Amino acid sequence: MIERFYRVLVSTSLRSGRRVGGRGEEVSGSLLLGEVDTVEGSFRALRQVELPPSPHRAGRRSVRGVAPFAGGIAACNTSQLFLFDRELDGILAVFSDRRFGDLHSIVLRDGVLYVAATAADSVLGIGANFAEVFAWWAGAEPELLAFGADHHRRRLPAGDDFRVQGRFRDRFHVNHVTFDEASGDMIVSLPDLHFEEGVSKFWNVTRRRFHLAGNPALAVLHGRIHDGAIFGGHHYFGWTEAGRFLKVCLRTGDVAAAVDCSVPLGSSTGNAVAVEHGWLRGAAHLDDELFLVGQSKLTLFLVDMERGERSGPLRRLGVEGETDDPGLAIYCIAKL
């Protein structure tokens, strides 16, 4: 049942030079604790804070993944995980690891915080005492290893520190972790791969195979994808390349719904996709098939995937700072 009010976490990134999509330095970012009013169509910021910048990568001040964790709120910059109290009044703990390079998102599951360590093509599971309780590396999967170069196979076993800027890029750009609510399977996103014969942009970590592979209809879904939720026999995720939020049938692989959430930015962003569609990123499942979906310029939509429609942009209340810069985008959203 859809409620009127939802408390959510929203993280943001502002890139220099009015740029988006991996271009320009991340000059600032915020962590917002807010309330969504589904009747009035508004987002009210209750608290807004910044994170310390990454000490490992200069010019990276964005706030990345957000999630409830260990009785408080977890948030990360590109290389560190922070634990705040529930009202964002202070930082209780800070944690990092050599694999914590270019962190993108975090998700809580059964008391474990799963971290998408993008630069290391890895996922780490962190317990409430910050002990590592799970680790997955794409290079340990023979089917994925075939896509990598020598440095992709060599760096993690050699003990490299992925937090510092190196000359090698990740291979798969693992940017999100989700779980199938029915089976419990862990699914990770692999945006740098393509939907083609036997291959997809998702990997089932639990069953060690591609997820949603084999349907030619998905071959059109090229480019970046972000976020996701899997329940009720469907996989929901954002197709950033086309500015659409999708509902894909797990059984057939067919696209059951595609809702246009584009926010065209014009020619000042340095990114061809963003010029036409903005930068679709950040999504949280609220209830039933209702999602809160993020876009450029701190734009938030309520998206009803059962009806295949969305609201207009939510009114922003109490948000500090400039919100009309094309370089400003939502990074992650989490429901509390």
VENLINBEL-V792726 format. One record per residue. N is the residue number from 1. OMEGA is omega as a letter, one per 30 degrees, with the letter a starting at -180 (none if undefined). D_FIRST is the distance of its C-alpha to the first C-alpha in Angstrom with 2 decimals. Layout:
BEGIN
n=<N/N>
omega=<OMEGA/OMEGA>
d_first=<D_FIRST/D_FIRST>
END
This chain:
BEGIN
n=<1/2/3/4/5/6/7/8/9/10/11/12/13/14/15/16/17/18/19/20/21/22/23/24/25/26/27/28/29/30/31/32/33/34/35/36/37/38/39/40/41/42/43/44/45/46/47/48/49/50/51/52/53/54/55/56/57/58/59/60/61/62/63/64/65/66/67/68/69/70/71/72/73/74/75/76/77/78/79/80/81/82/83/84/85/86/87/88/89/90/91/92/93/94/95/96/97/98/99/100/101/102/103/104/105/106/107/108/109/110/111/112/113/114/115/116/117/118/119/120/121/122/123/124/125/126/127/128/129/130/131/132/133/134/135/136/137/138/139/140/141/142/143/144/145/146/147/148/149/150/151/152/153/154/155/156/157/158/159/160/161/162/163/164/165/166/167/168/169/170/171/172/173/174/175/176/177/178/179/180/181/182/183/184/185/186/187/188/189/190/191/192/193/194/195/196/197/198/199/200/201/202/203/204/205/206/207/208/209/210/211/212/213/214/215/216/217/218/219/220/221/222/223/224/225/226/227/228/229/230/231/232/233/234/235/236/237/238/239/240/241/242/243/244/245/246/247/248/249/250/251/252/253/254/255/256/257/258/259/260/261/262/263/264/265/266/267/268/269/270/271/272/273/274/275/276/277/278/279/280/281/282/283/284/285/286/287/288/289/290/291/292/293/294/295/296/297/298/299/300/301/302/303/304/305/306/307/308/309/310/311/312/313/314/315/316/317/318/319/320/321/322/323/324/325/326/327/328/329/330/331/332/333/334/335/336>
omega=<a/l/l/a/l/l/a/l/l/l/a/l/l/l/a/l/l/a/a/l/l/a/l/l/l/a/l/l/a/l/a/l/a/a/l/l/a/l/a/a/a/l/l/l/l/l/a/a/l/l/l/l/l/l/a/a/a/l/l/a/a/l/a/a/l/l/l/a/l/l/l/a/l/l/a/l/a/a/a/l/a/l/l/l/a/a/l/l/a/l/a/a/l/a/l/a/a/l/a/l/l/l/a/a/l/l/l/l/l/l/l/l/a/a/l/a/a/a/a/a/a/l/l/l/a/l/a/l/a/l/l/a/a/l/l/l/a/a/l/l/a/a/l/a/a/l/a/l/a/a/l/l/a/a/a/l/a/l/l/l/a/a/a/a/l/a/l/l/l/a/a/a/l/a/a/l/l/a/l/a/a/a/a/a/l/l/l/l/l/a/a/l/a/l/l/a/l/a/l/l/l/l/l/a/a/a/l/l/l/l/a/l/l/l/a/a/a/a/a/a/a/l/a/l/l/l/l/l/a/l/l/l/a/l/a/l/a/l/a/a/a/l/a/l/a/l/a/a/a/a/a/a/l/l/a/l/l/a/a/l/a/l/a/a/a/a/a/a/a/a/a/l/a/l/a/a/a/a/a/a/a/l/l/l/a/l/a/l/l/a/l/a/a/a/l/a/l/l/l/l/l/a/l/a/l/l/a/a/l/l/l/l/l/l/l/a/l/l/a/l/a/l/a/l/l/l/l/l/l/l/a/l/l/l/l/none>
d_first=<0.00/3.79/6.37/9.86/11.90/12.32/15.71/17.28/20.75/22.67/26.20/28.76/32.18/34.94/37.70/41.20/42.81/39.57/38.85/35.79/35.08/37.39/40.18/41.60/41.49/38.33/39.73/36.75/33.09/30.57/27.78/25.24/22.80/20.51/17.51/15.39/14.58/12.25/13.73/17.30/17.17/18.99/19.68/21.72/23.95/24.37/26.94/28.90/31.49/33.68/34.64/38.28/39.54/40.21/43.75/44.11/43.49/44.92/42.99/39.54/37.63/34.11/31.09/29.56/26.88/24.53/22.44/21.92/24.86/27.07/25.63/26.07/25.41/27.23/28.50/31.37/34.07/35.97/37.67/36.34/33.29/32.73/30.92/30.03/28.98/25.39/26.44/28.66/31.77/33.83/34.36/34.70/35.86/36.83/37.19/38.68/40.21/42.63/39.98/37.72/38.82/36.70/33.47/30.47/27.19/25.99/23.06/22.43/22.20/23.13/25.02/26.96/26.92/27.76/29.84/30.64/34.37/35.08/38.84/39.41/37.25/35.67/32.61/33.21/31.19/31.79/31.40/30.80/34.60/34.83/36.52/36.09/34.41/33.85/35.68/35.54/37.95/37.94/41.72/41.50/40.15/43.19/41.26/40.09/43.39/45.12/43.51/44.87/48.20/50.51/49.15/45.59/46.99/49.27/47.59/45.10/47.57/50.22/48.27/47.73/45.79/43.03/42.20/45.29/45.78/47.76/49.32/47.07/43.53/40.81/40.64/36.97/35.25/32.53/29.87/26.59/25.51/22.33/21.55/20.49/17.65/19.20/22.86/22.92/25.38/26.11/26.31/28.26/28.81/32.42/32.56/36.35/36.48/36.00/34.37/37.52/39.00/37.80/36.39/33.07/31.52/29.63/31.14/29.80/31.33/30.65/32.38/34.77/34.34/32.94/29.32/28.68/32.44/34.47/32.74/35.10/32.36/31.04/34.54/33.78/31.32/34.11/34.10/31.61/28.07/25.74/22.63/20.30/17.56/17.91/15.35/14.83/18.49/18.48/19.84/18.54/21.18/23.12/26.43/28.25/31.39/29.90/27.21/24.44/21.14/21.20/19.34/22.01/22.11/23.38/25.47/27.25/26.97/26.31/24.36/21.48/20.48/22.25/21.13/24.02/23.43/27.16/28.81/32.53/34.81/38.28/41.32/41.38/39.19/41.55/38.93/38.97/35.28/34.27/36.64/34.61/31.07/30.83/29.63/26.05/25.09/22.28/18.66/15.69/12.47/9.69/6.40/6.30/9.63/9.72/12.86/15.15/18.58/21.98/25.30/28.80/29.77/26.72/24.54/20.74/18.49/14.78/14.83/12.56/14.19/12.90/14.78/17.31/17.48/17.35/17.71/21.10/22.10/20.36/22.91/24.36/25.26/27.59/28.31/31.95/34.36/34.82/31.77/33.61/35.65/35.08/35.65/32.57/29.51/26.34/26.93/23.78/20.29/18.40/15.21/16.21>
END
